Amino acid sequence: MAVRLGELLLREKRVTPVQLQEALNYQRTNGGRLGASLVRLGIITDDDIAAAISRQVGVPSIKLAEFDLDPAVVRLISGESAMKYTVLPVSRSGTTLTLAMADPTNVFAMDDIKFMTGLHVEPVVASETAIREAITRYFGARPESAPPPRATDLATRALEELGTHDDSLEVVADTEEIDAAALERQGGEAPIIKLVNALMLSAIQKGASDIHIEPYEKDMRIRFRIDGQLQAVMTPALKFRDAIISRIKIMARLDIAEKRLPQDGRIKARFVDRGRNRDIDFRVSVLPTLFGEKVVLRLLDPDGLQLDMARLGFEDAALARFQHAIRKPWGMVLVTGPTGSGKTNTLYSSLAQINTPGVNIMTAEDPVEFNLPGVNQVPVREAIGLSFAGVLRSFLRQDPNIILVGEIRDSETASIAVKAALTGHMVLSTLHTNDAPSSINRLVNMGVEAFLVANSVNLVCAQRLVRRVCESCREPHAMSPAKLVEAGFDPREAETFRPLRGRGCDRCGGSGYKGRTGVFEVMEMTEGLRDLIVSNAPASELRKLAEQQGMVTLRKSGLQKVREGITTIEEVVRETM
């Protein structure tokens, strides 16, 4: 288990107790990281902090000034993102991006960079000063953007390109709150109304999870996220920007006059599918950008929710361990992974398995994505002071058997959840960590005592989603044994094995992939693992023992799906380590 930075510096006699306390007081007053506070007070150098963080978390450190960076690699991310997270791309090798970070434990930053680039992120530690100097050097002059795609002149033409009709989609709302006249005035002329409805309908039909509407200086871009990948759909002319966004904001009951602050809302639409009505929710997020408001609509389709755990992608042994853990009378089960890795689906399917008339199930979610019959679901509302921690405290007075916490974000929520698990409740929750053993480290770093973590956690499941090979066009694909071995195959197996890949067809839109499945790393707590946690053993030792006791890693889980012809080597390498 990694020690805290302050403890490490004390142990190595890099700082004195008096100096550490001075830095902690400065940090409480001014915010920021402890290392930055030590540097600002002149107690230790930036390079020493980087080296200490490297030893603390087991991530290599580099001296950024000694590197001659490729500007094309650096500009894989924006200058704003680099400054926001204090990160800088150093090099790229295939699908792996080496990222210099002042804080390599910032999984949110790595998730965002991975999302932006589509590459697997490998962190290295560099000093904060060196990173900021490099950001200024490479982003001092705003890089010219790539030439935009050709804009569509008319919204009606964009509608025709979609090949859909407005009559199949109905926005479900109270008539006193939304009326057709208001939509017509605020959303522009009829073609705009048809365009927005057509976009929503097309996203549903194509199985998209998100719609991105992005304004730029000279045009705007609309993209769908399908099977985890963003795909450009159209580029309407910039003159339609305000009308499109106004239409969406009114549908979501947002303030159309407010263009300076982010807004969140919801749209409920009724979609006619093969003669039957389907209600689908769209979660709307509006964010001000340099050239107008960016809108993202997240599709919440109840029909897309998979509640059968056997069909999520678990290996048989891992599924048996997971199901055994969630049926225990008390304790904690954690599901971890980046945003969009299917954690919510796994938790909902768990609740479906243990939801019986004899138990009281309560959930705290931000937001509640799907309605589960027989489950008491409470939406968290931070804006009015209803936090995860506050909801949890109230739950304990509601006689619950099973508690689901949408996400453990802070030390207070972590502490209450652990105590609930130790006092006769089954607690299910999520964390943002890269693998199962790191989740233990994360809880301890949040301030939960190691012995409490050891005694409360029953199981940790890390997961990723990989795209499935299209069944309509899959075919054997010759791959060199060296690449197979590099991915993790046994050399003897690599000599004869031929993986499958999709050739590309109309059904999969030429991508070779259709749908997604999960890869899982299930770490069940044993006495041996609990002993290691109590002794503050590092995550690497937890991983080693867990593998000896039968844990299948994310990479091995992915490779098994390659053997079964479900996914490809490229997908597994992109999503796992």
RODREN-807085 format. One record per residue (C-alpha): x, y, z; residue in one letter; residue number from 1. Coordinates in steps of 0.1 Angstrom, whole numbers, padded with zeros to 4 digits, always signed. Example, Ala and Ser with C-alpha at 12.3 -4.5 7.8 and 13.67 -1.06 7.14 Angstrom:
2
REC       X       Y       Z   tilum   miti
REC   +0123   -0045   +0078       A      1
REC   +0137   -0011   +0071       S      2
REM end
This chain:
577
REC       X       Y       Z   tilum   miti
REC   +0000   +0000   +0000       M      1
REC   +0015   +0033   -0010       A      2
REC   +0022   +0057   +0019       V      3
REC   +0011   +0093   +0019       R      4
REC   +0036   +0118   +0004       L      5
REC   +0041   +0136   +0037       G      6
REC   +0049   +0103   +0055       E      7
REC   +0073   +0093   +0028       L      8
REC   +0092   +0126   +0029       L      9
REC   +0094   +0123   +0067       L     10
REC   +0107   +0087   +0065       R     11
REC   +0133   +0097   +0040       E     12
REC   +0143   +0128   +0061       K     13
REC   +0136   +0151   +0032       R     14
REC   +0115   +0173   +0055       V     15
REC   +0112   +0178   +0092       T     16
REC   +0080   +0174   +0112       P     17
REC   +0079   +0212   +0117       V     18
REC   +0083   +0218   +0080       Q     19
REC   +0056   +0193   +0071       L     20
REC   +0032   +0209   +0095       Q     21
REC   +0040   +0243   +0081       E     22
REC   +0032   +0230   +0046       A     23
REC   +0000   +0214   +0057       L     24
REC   -0012   +0246   +0073       N     25
REC   -0003   +0265   +0040       Y     26
REC   -0022   +0239   +0020       Q     27
REC   -0053   +0242   +0042       R     28
REC   -0053   +0280   +0037       T     29
REC   -0044   +0282   +0000       N     30
REC   -0055   +0248   -0014       G     31
REC   -0036   +0227   -0040       G     32
REC   -0014   +0197   -0035       R     33
REC   +0009   +0192   -0006       L     34
REC   +0039   +0189   -0029       G     35
REC   +0032   +0223   -0045       A     36
REC   +0029   +0238   -0010       S     37
REC   +0063   +0225   +0000       L     38
REC   +0078   +0239   -0032       V     39
REC   +0062   +0273   -0027       R     40
REC   +0075   +0275   +0008       L     41
REC   +0110   +0267   -0004       G     42
REC   +0113   +0236   +0017       I     43
REC   +0120   +0212   -0012       I     44
REC   +0125   +0215   -0049       T     45
REC   +0100   +0206   -0076       D     46
REC   +0123   +0178   -0089       D     47
REC   +0125   +0163   -0055       D     48
REC   +0088   +0162   -0052       I     49
REC   +0085   +0145   -0086       A     50
REC   +0110   +0119   -0076       A     51
REC   +0092   +0113   -0043       A     52
REC   +0058   +0109   -0060       I     53
REC   +0074   +0085   -0084       S     54
REC   +0086   +0063   -0054       R     55
REC   +0052   +0068   -0037       Q     56
REC   +0030   +0055   -0065       V     57
REC   +0055   +0033   -0084       G     58
REC   +0053   +0054   -0116       V     59
REC   +0086   +0063   -0135       P     60
REC   +0098   +0099   -0133       S     61
REC   +0114   +0119   -0161       I     62
REC   +0131   +0153   -0164       K     63
REC   +0110   +0169   -0190       L     64
REC   +0135   +0195   -0200       A     65
REC   +0158   +0168   -0214       E     66
REC   +0132   +0156   -0239       F     67
REC   +0129   +0169   -0274       D     68
REC   +0091   +0166   -0279       L     69
REC   +0073   +0161   -0312       D     70
REC   +0048   +0190   -0315       P     71
REC   +0024   +0167   -0333       A     72
REC   +0023   +0144   -0303       V     73
REC   +0021   +0173   -0278       V     74
REC   -0009   +0187   -0297       R     75
REC   -0029   +0155   -0294       L     76
REC   -0045   +0174   -0265       I     77
REC   -0055   +0210   -0263       S     78
REC   -0035   +0236   -0244       G     79
REC   -0065   +0241   -0221       E     80
REC   -0066   +0205   -0211       S     81
REC   -0028   +0204   -0206       A     82
REC   -0030   +0234   -0183       M     83
REC   -0062   +0222   -0165       K     84
REC   -0046   +0189   -0155       Y     85
REC   -0009   +0199   -0155       T     86
REC   -0001   +0172   -0181       V     87
REC   +0018   +0170   -0214       L     88
REC   +0020   +0142   -0240       P     89
REC   +0056   +0130   -0242       V     90
REC   +0055   +0103   -0269       S     91
REC   +0033   +0079   -0287       R     92
REC   +0039   +0043   -0295       S     93
REC   +0011   +0026   -0315       G     94
REC   -0021   +0031   -0294       T     95
REC   -0002   +0041   -0262       T     96
REC   +0004   +0077   -0253       L     97
REC   +0030   +0084   -0226       T     98
REC   +0017   +0113   -0205       L     99
REC   +0039   +0135   -0182       A    100
REC   +0018   +0143   -0151       M    101
REC   +0024   +0163   -0119       A    102
REC   -0002   +0140   -0102       D    103
REC   -0002   +0105   -0117       P    104
REC   -0030   +0094   -0094       T    105
REC   -0055   +0117   -0111       N    106
REC   -0075   +0090   -0129       V    107
REC   -0101   +0117   -0140       F    108
REC   -0073   +0134   -0160       A    109
REC   -0062   +0101   -0176       M    110
REC   -0098   +0092   -0184       D    111
REC   -0104   +0126   -0201       D    112
REC   -0071   +0124   -0221       I    113
REC   -0080   +0088   -0231       K    114
REC   -0115   +0100   -0242       F    115
REC   -0100   +0130   -0262       M    116
REC   -0073   +0109   -0280       T    117
REC   -0087   +0074   -0282       G    118
REC   -0053   +0062   -0269       L    119
REC   -0043   +0042   -0239       H    120
REC   -0026   +0065   -0214       V    121
REC   +0007   +0055   -0197       E    122
REC   +0016   +0081   -0170       P    123
REC   +0051   +0093   -0160       V    124
REC   +0059   +0118   -0133       V    125
REC   +0074   +0152   -0141       A    126
REC   +0078   +0183   -0120       S    127
REC   +0049   +0207   -0121       E    128
REC   +0072   +0236   -0130       T    129
REC   +0087   +0217   -0159       A    130
REC   +0053   +0208   -0173       I    131
REC   +0039   +0243   -0171       R    132
REC   +0070   +0257   -0188       E    133
REC   +0066   +0231   -0216       A    134
REC   +0029   +0240   -0220       I    135
REC   +0039   +0276   -0224       T    136
REC   +0066   +0267   -0249       R    137
REC   +0044   +0245   -0271       Y    138
REC   +0010   +0262   -0267       F    139
REC   +0022   +0298   -0264       G    140
REC   +0008   +0305   -0299       A    141
REC   -0025   +0289   -0305       R    142
REC   -0021   +0261   -0330       P    143
REC   -0041   +0263   -0362       E    144
REC   -0069   +0239   -0363       S    145
REC   -0074   +0214   -0390       A    146
REC   -0096   +0226   -0418       P    147
REC   -0132   +0220   -0409       P    148
REC   -0154   +0196   -0428       P    149
REC   -0175   +0211   -0455       R    150
REC   -0206   +0226   -0438       A    151
REC   -0241   +0218   -0448       T    152
REC   -0259   +0249   -0461       D    153
REC   -0294   +0240   -0450       L    154
REC   -0309   +0222   -0420       A    155
REC   -0334   +0206   -0443       T    156
REC   -0306   +0191   -0463       R    157
REC   -0291   +0177   -0431       A    158
REC   -0324   +0162   -0423       L    159
REC   -0326   +0145   -0457       E    160
REC   -0291   +0131   -0452       E    161
REC   -0303   +0114   -0420       L    162
REC   -0331   +0097   -0440       G    163
REC   -0356   +0099   -0410       T    164
REC   -0389   +0115   -0404       H    165
REC   -0401   +0137   -0376       D    166
REC   -0435   +0119   -0371       D    167
REC   -0419   +0088   -0354       S    168
REC   -0407   +0108   -0324       L    169
REC   -0429   +0125   -0298       E    170
REC   -0415   +0146   -0269       V    171
REC   -0435   +0137   -0238       V    172
REC   -0442   +0167   -0215       A    173
REC   -0469   +0185   -0197       D    174
REC   -0487   +0209   -0221       T    175
REC   -0487   +0238   -0196       E    176
REC   -0449   +0236   -0195       E    177
REC   -0441   +0232   -0232       I    178
REC   -0463   +0243   -0260       D    179
REC   -0458   +0241   -0298       A    180
REC   -0459   +0279   -0303       A    181
REC   -0430   +0284   -0279       A    182
REC   -0410   +0257   -0296       L    183
REC   -0417   +0274   -0330       E    184
REC   -0406   +0308   -0318       R    185
REC   -0375   +0297   -0298       Q    186
REC   -0364   +0268   -0319       G    187
REC   -0365   +0286   -0352       G    188
REC   -0385   +0275   -0382       E    189
REC   -0400   +0241   -0388       A    190
REC   -0369   +0226   -0405       P    191
REC   -0349   +0231   -0372       I    192
REC   -0376   +0214   -0352       I    193
REC   -0375   +0185   -0377       K    194
REC   -0337   +0184   -0376       L    195
REC   -0335   +0181   -0338       V    196
REC   -0362   +0154   -0337       N    197
REC   -0345   +0136   -0366       A    198
REC   -0311   +0137   -0348       L    199
REC   -0327   +0121   -0317       M    200
REC   -0345   +0095   -0337       L    201
REC   -0314   +0086   -0357       S    202
REC   -0293   +0083   -0325       A    203
REC   -0319   +0058   -0311       I    204
REC   -0320   +0038   -0343       Q    205
REC   -0282   +0036   -0346       K    206
REC   -0278   +0025   -0310       G    207
REC   -0258   +0056   -0300       A    208
REC   -0251   +0064   -0264       S    209
REC   -0245   +0101   -0268       D    210
REC   -0251   +0130   -0292       I    211
REC   -0225   +0157   -0293       H    212
REC   -0234   +0192   -0307       I    213
REC   -0202   +0212   -0309       E    214
REC   -0199   +0248   -0321       P    215
REC   -0167   +0261   -0336       Y    216
REC   -0156   +0294   -0351       E    217
REC   -0169   +0289   -0387       K    218
REC   -0192   +0259   -0384       D    219
REC   -0206   +0233   -0360       M    220
REC   -0202   +0196   -0358       R    221
REC   -0227   +0169   -0347       I    222
REC   -0213   +0135   -0337       R    223
REC   -0228   +0102   -0323       F    224
REC   -0210   +0079   -0299       R    225
REC   -0216   +0044   -0311       I    226
REC   -0200   +0014   -0294       D    227
REC   -0178   +0038   -0274       G    228
REC   -0165   +0056   -0305       Q    229
REC   -0174   +0091   -0317       L    230
REC   -0186   +0093   -0354       Q    231
REC   -0193   +0125   -0373       A    232
REC   -0229   +0127   -0385       V    233
REC   -0232   +0162   -0401       M    234
REC   -0219   +0197   -0400       T    235
REC   -0248   +0222   -0402       P    236
REC   -0241   +0258   -0411       A    237
REC   -0232   +0280   -0382       L    238
REC   -0263   +0302   -0387       K    239
REC   -0284   +0273   -0373       F    240
REC   -0264   +0270   -0341       R    241
REC   -0286   +0292   -0318       D    242
REC   -0318   +0278   -0332       A    243
REC   -0307   +0242   -0327       I    244
REC   -0295   +0248   -0291       I    245
REC   -0326   +0268   -0282       S    246
REC   -0348   +0240   -0294       R    247
REC   -0330   +0215   -0273       I    248
REC   -0329   +0238   -0242       K    249
REC   -0367   +0243   -0244       I    250
REC   -0373   +0206   -0247       M    251
REC   -0352   +0201   -0216       A    252
REC   -0369   +0229   -0198       R    253
REC   -0337   +0249   -0194       L    254
REC   -0332   +0287   -0194       D    255
REC   -0327   +0297   -0231       I    256
REC   -0315   +0332   -0221       A    257
REC   -0287   +0319   -0199       E    258
REC   -0256   +0313   -0221       K    259
REC   -0228   +0320   -0196       R    260
REC   -0233   +0291   -0171       L    261
REC   -0235   +0253   -0176       P    262
REC   -0270   +0238   -0174       Q    263
REC   -0284   +0203   -0170       D    264
REC   -0318   +0190   -0179       G    265
REC   -0337   +0160   -0192       R    266
REC   -0360   +0152   -0222       I    267
REC   -0384   +0123   -0223       K    268
REC   -0392   +0111   -0258       A    269
REC   -0416   +0085   -0271       R    270
REC   -0402   +0065   -0300       F    271
REC   -0424   +0043   -0322       V    272
REC   -0405   +0010   -0328       D    273
REC   -0421   -0017   -0349       R    274
REC   -0456   -0006   -0339       G    275
REC   -0449   -0003   -0301       R    276
REC   -0442   +0029   -0281       N    277
REC   -0408   +0031   -0263       R    278
REC   -0401   +0059   -0238       D    279
REC   -0364   +0070   -0238       I    280
REC   -0348   +0096   -0216       D    281
REC   -0322   +0120   -0229       F    282
REC   -0299   +0136   -0202       R    283
REC   -0289   +0170   -0215       V    284
REC   -0257   +0189   -0205       S    285
REC   -0251   +0224   -0219       V    286
REC   -0216   +0239   -0215       L    287
REC   -0205   +0274   -0226       P    288
REC   -0174   +0273   -0249       T    289
REC   -0154   +0298   -0268       L    290
REC   -0177   +0299   -0298       F    291
REC   -0211   +0291   -0282       G    292
REC   -0227   +0264   -0261       E    293
REC   -0218   +0228   -0265       K    294
REC   -0246   +0203   -0259       V    295
REC   -0243   +0166   -0251       V    296
REC   -0274   +0144   -0249       L    297
REC   -0269   +0111   -0231       R    298
REC   -0295   +0084   -0242       L    299
REC   -0309   +0064   -0214       L    300
REC   -0328   +0035   -0231       D    301
REC   -0343   +0010   -0207       P    302
REC   -0343   -0016   -0235       D    303
REC   -0305   -0013   -0236       G    304
REC   -0301   -0021   -0199       L    305
REC   -0288   -0056   -0196       Q    306
REC   -0300   -0071   -0162       L    307
REC   -0289   -0107   -0169       D    308
REC   -0254   -0109   -0153       M    309
REC   -0246   -0140   -0174       A    310
REC   -0247   -0119   -0205       R    311
REC   -0225   -0091   -0193       L    312
REC   -0193   -0109   -0203       G    313
REC   -0181   -0124   -0170       F    314
REC   -0161   -0156   -0171       E    315
REC   -0179   -0184   -0153       D    316
REC   -0155   -0184   -0122       A    317
REC   -0155   -0146   -0119       A    318
REC   -0193   -0145   -0122       L    319
REC   -0197   -0172   -0095       A    320
REC   -0174   -0151   -0072       R    321
REC   -0193   -0119   -0079       F    322
REC   -0227   -0135   -0073       Q    323
REC   -0215   -0151   -0040       H    324
REC   -0202   -0117   -0028       A    325
REC   -0235   -0097   -0034       I    326
REC   -0255   -0124   -0016       R    327
REC   -0236   -0120   +0016       K    328
REC   -0256   -0104   +0045       P    329
REC   -0232   -0075   +0049       W    330
REC   -0200   -0061   +0035       G    331
REC   -0190   -0040   +0005       M    332
REC   -0188   -0048   -0032       V    333
REC   -0170   -0022   -0054       L    334
REC   -0171   -0019   -0091       V    335
REC   -0143   +0002   -0106       T    336
REC   -0134   +0016   -0140       G    337
REC   -0134   +0048   -0161       P    338
REC   -0164   +0067   -0172       T    339
REC   -0184   +0047   -0198       G    340
REC   -0171   +0013   -0188       S    341
REC   -0205   -0002   -0178       G    342
REC   -0203   +0001   -0140       K    343
REC   -0239   +0013   -0137       T    344
REC   -0252   -0017   -0157       N    345
REC   -0232   -0041   -0136       T    346
REC   -0246   -0026   -0104       L    347
REC   -0282   -0026   -0117       Y    348
REC   -0279   -0062   -0128       S    349
REC   -0266   -0070   -0093       S    350
REC   -0297   -0054   -0077       L    351
REC   -0319   -0073   -0101       A    352
REC   -0304   -0106   -0088       Q    353
REC   -0309   -0098   -0051       I    354
REC   -0341   -0077   -0053       N    355
REC   -0367   -0098   -0034       T    356
REC   -0398   -0088   -0014       P    357
REC   -0379   -0097   +0018       G    358
REC   -0352   -0070   +0015       V    359
REC   -0352   -0032   +0016       N    360
REC   -0330   -0018   -0012       I    361
REC   -0321   +0019   -0013       M    362
REC   -0299   +0037   -0038       T    363
REC   -0283   +0071   -0039       A    364
REC   -0275   +0081   -0075       E    365
REC   -0263   +0112   -0094       D    366
REC   -0285   +0111   -0115       P    367
REC   -0310   +0082   -0113       V    368
REC   -0305   +0068   -0148       E    369
REC   -0331   +0040   -0149       F    370
REC   -0362   +0032   -0128       N    371
REC   -0359   -0002   -0110       L    372
REC   -0392   -0016   -0097       P    373
REC   -0391   -0024   -0060       G    374
REC   -0361   -0003   -0053       V    375
REC   -0361   +0030   -0034       N    376
REC   -0340   +0054   -0056       Q    377
REC   -0329   +0088   -0043       V    378
REC   -0314   +0114   -0067       P    379
REC   -0284   +0132   -0052       V    380
REC   -0287   +0170   -0056       R    381
REC   -0255   +0187   -0046       E    382
REC   -0269   +0222   -0055       A    383
REC   -0293   +0220   -0026       I    384
REC   -0270   +0203   -0002       G    385
REC   -0282   +0167   -0007       L    386
REC   -0249   +0150   -0011       S    387
REC   -0240   +0113   -0012       F    388
REC   -0229   +0115   +0024       A    389
REC   -0261   +0132   +0035       G    390
REC   -0283   +0107   +0017       V    391
REC   -0263   +0078   +0032       L    392
REC   -0268   +0091   +0067       R    393
REC   -0305   +0093   +0061       S    394
REC   -0305   +0057   +0047       F    395
REC   -0292   +0043   +0079       L    396
REC   -0324   +0055   +0096       R    397
REC   -0346   +0038   +0070       Q    398
REC   -0339   +0002   +0080       D    399
REC   -0321   -0008   +0048       P    400
REC   -0307   -0042   +0039       N    401
REC   -0289   -0033   +0007       I    402
REC   -0275   +0002   -0001       I    403
REC   -0262   +0013   -0035       L    404
REC   -0240   +0044   -0036       V    405
REC   -0236   +0057   -0071       G    406
REC   -0200   +0068   -0065       E    407
REC   -0177   +0071   -0036       I    408
REC   -0162   +0106   -0043       R    409
REC   -0149   +0118   -0010       D    410
REC   -0136   +0107   +0024       S    411
REC   -0169   +0114   +0042       E    412
REC   -0189   +0092   +0018       T    413
REC   -0162   +0065   +0020       A    414
REC   -0162   +0065   +0058       S    415
REC   -0200   +0063   +0061       I    416
REC   -0202   +0035   +0034       A    417
REC   -0175   +0014   +0052       V    418
REC   -0192   +0018   +0085       K    419
REC   -0226   +0008   +0070       A    420
REC   -0209   -0023   +0055       A    421
REC   -0195   -0032   +0090       L    422
REC   -0229   -0028   +0107       T    423
REC   -0249   -0054   +0089       G    424
REC   -0256   -0038   +0055       H    425
REC   -0247   -0049   +0020       M    426
REC   -0231   -0018   +0003       V    427
REC   -0226   -0016   -0035       L    428
REC   -0207   +0013   -0050       S    429
REC   -0183   +0025   -0077       T    430
REC   -0148   +0040   -0077       L    431
REC   -0126   +0055   -0104       H    432
REC   -0094   +0034   -0104       T    433
REC   -0075   +0016   -0130       N    434
REC   -0077   -0019   -0116       D    435
REC   -0091   -0039   -0087       A    436
REC   -0061   -0038   -0063       P    437
REC   -0058   +0000   -0067       S    438
REC   -0093   +0004   -0053       S    439
REC   -0080   -0006   -0019       I    440
REC   -0052   +0020   -0021       N    441
REC   -0079   +0046   -0031       R    442
REC   -0100   +0040   -0001       L    443
REC   -0070   +0043   +0023       V    444
REC   -0059   +0075   +0006       N    445
REC   -0094   +0088   +0012       M    446
REC   -0087   +0085   +0049       G    447
REC   -0103   +0052   +0057       V    448
REC   -0082   +0031   +0081       E    449
REC   -0066   +0001   +0065       A    450
REC   -0081   -0024   +0090       F    451
REC   -0116   -0010   +0083       L    452
REC   -0111   -0015   +0046       V    453
REC   -0098   -0050   +0051       A    454
REC   -0128   -0060   +0071       N    455
REC   -0155   -0043   +0051       S    456
REC   -0147   -0050   +0015       V    457
REC   -0159   -0084   +0002       N    458
REC   -0150   -0080   -0035       L    459
REC   -0137   -0055   -0060       V    460
REC   -0145   -0058   -0097       C    461
REC   -0127   -0038   -0123       A    462
REC   -0142   -0037   -0158       Q    463
REC   -0138   -0023   -0193       R    464
REC   -0160   -0024   -0224       L    465
REC   -0146   -0037   -0257       V    466
REC   -0163   -0037   -0291       R    467
REC   -0176   -0070   -0304       R    468
REC   -0166   -0083   -0338       V    469
REC   -0195   -0079   -0362       C    470
REC   -0210   -0114   -0367       E    471
REC   -0221   -0106   -0402       S    472
REC   -0186   -0099   -0416       C    473
REC   -0161   -0116   -0393       R    474
REC   -0133   -0136   -0408       E    475
REC   -0099   -0150   -0397       P    476
REC   -0071   -0126   -0397       H    477
REC   -0034   -0135   -0399       A    478
REC   -0013   -0118   -0373       M    479
REC   +0024   -0123   -0366       S    480
REC   +0032   -0145   -0336       P    481
REC   +0054   -0117   -0322       A    482
REC   +0024   -0094   -0319       K    483
REC   +0003   -0121   -0303       L    484
REC   +0030   -0128   -0278       V    485
REC   +0034   -0091   -0271       E    486
REC   -0003   -0089   -0264       A    487
REC   +0000   -0117   -0238       G    488
REC   -0005   -0150   -0257       F    489
REC   +0017   -0180   -0250       D    490
REC   +0044   -0184   -0277       P    491
REC   +0033   -0219   -0286       R    492
REC   -0003   -0208   -0289       E    493
REC   +0007   -0178   -0310       A    494
REC   +0023   -0200   -0337       E    495
REC   -0010   -0214   -0348       T    496
REC   -0037   -0191   -0335       F    497
REC   -0056   -0169   -0360       R    498
REC   -0079   -0142   -0344       P    499
REC   -0111   -0130   -0360       L    500
REC   -0118   -0095   -0372       R    501
REC   -0147   -0077   -0390       G    502
REC   -0142   -0070   -0427       R    503
REC   -0168   -0042   -0426       G    504
REC   -0203   -0043   -0439       C    505
REC   -0236   -0024   -0440       D    506
REC   -0247   -0039   -0407       R    507
REC   -0217   -0025   -0388       C    508
REC   -0213   +0007   -0408       G    509
REC   -0180   -0005   -0422       G    510
REC   -0163   -0005   -0388       S    511
REC   -0161   -0043   -0384       G    512
REC   -0176   -0040   -0349       Y    513
REC   -0212   -0042   -0336       K    514
REC   -0221   -0039   -0300       G    515
REC   -0198   -0042   -0269       R    516
REC   -0191   -0067   -0241       T    517
REC   -0173   -0064   -0208       G    518
REC   -0139   -0077   -0196       V    519
REC   -0137   -0081   -0159       F    520
REC   -0111   -0084   -0131       E    521
REC   -0127   -0098   -0100       V    522
REC   -0107   -0097   -0068       M    523
REC   -0124   -0116   -0040       E    524
REC   -0112   -0109   -0004       M    525
REC   -0093   -0137   +0013       T    526
REC   -0076   -0138   +0047       E    527
REC   -0042   -0135   +0029       G    528
REC   -0053   -0103   +0011       L    529
REC   -0068   -0089   +0043       R    530
REC   -0035   -0094   +0061       D    531
REC   -0017   -0076   +0033       L    532
REC   -0041   -0047   +0034       I    533
REC   -0037   -0043   +0072       V    534
REC   +0001   -0043   +0068       S    535
REC   -0002   -0015   +0042       N    536
REC   +0013   -0037   +0014       A    537
REC   +0015   -0020   -0020       P    538
REC   -0011   -0027   -0047       A    539
REC   +0015   -0047   -0066       S    540
REC   +0016   -0073   -0038       E    541
REC   -0022   -0074   -0036       L    542
REC   -0023   -0081   -0073       R    543
REC   +0004   -0108   -0071       K    544
REC   -0014   -0127   -0044       L    545
REC   -0048   -0123   -0060       A    546
REC   -0035   -0137   -0092       E    547
REC   -0020   -0167   -0073       Q    548
REC   -0055   -0172   -0058       Q    549
REC   -0072   -0173   -0092       G    550
REC   -0079   -0137   -0101       M    551
REC   -0081   -0132   -0139       V    552
REC   -0067   -0098   -0149       T    553
REC   -0084   -0075   -0173       L    554
REC   -0059   -0083   -0200       R    555
REC   -0063   -0121   -0196       K    556
REC   -0101   -0117   -0196       S    557
REC   -0098   -0097   -0229       G    558
REC   -0075   -0123   -0244       L    559
REC   -0100   -0151   -0236       Q    560
REC   -0126   -0132   -0256       K    561
REC   -0101   -0129   -0285       V    562
REC   -0098   -0167   -0283       R    563
REC   -0136   -0170   -0284       E    564
REC   -0138   -0147   -0315       G    565
REC   -0158   -0121   -0296       I    566
REC   -0134   -0092   -0299       T    567
REC   -0100   -0083   -0314       T    568
REC   -0064   -0079   -0302       I    569
REC   -0065   -0042   -0309       E    570
REC   -0096   -0037   -0287       E    571
REC   -0081   -0056   -0258       V    572
REC   -0047   -0037   -0261       V    573
REC   -0065   -0004   -0263       R    574
REC   -0086   -0010   -0231       E    575
REC   -0063   -0030   -0209       T    576
REC   -0027   -0032   -0196       M    577
REM end
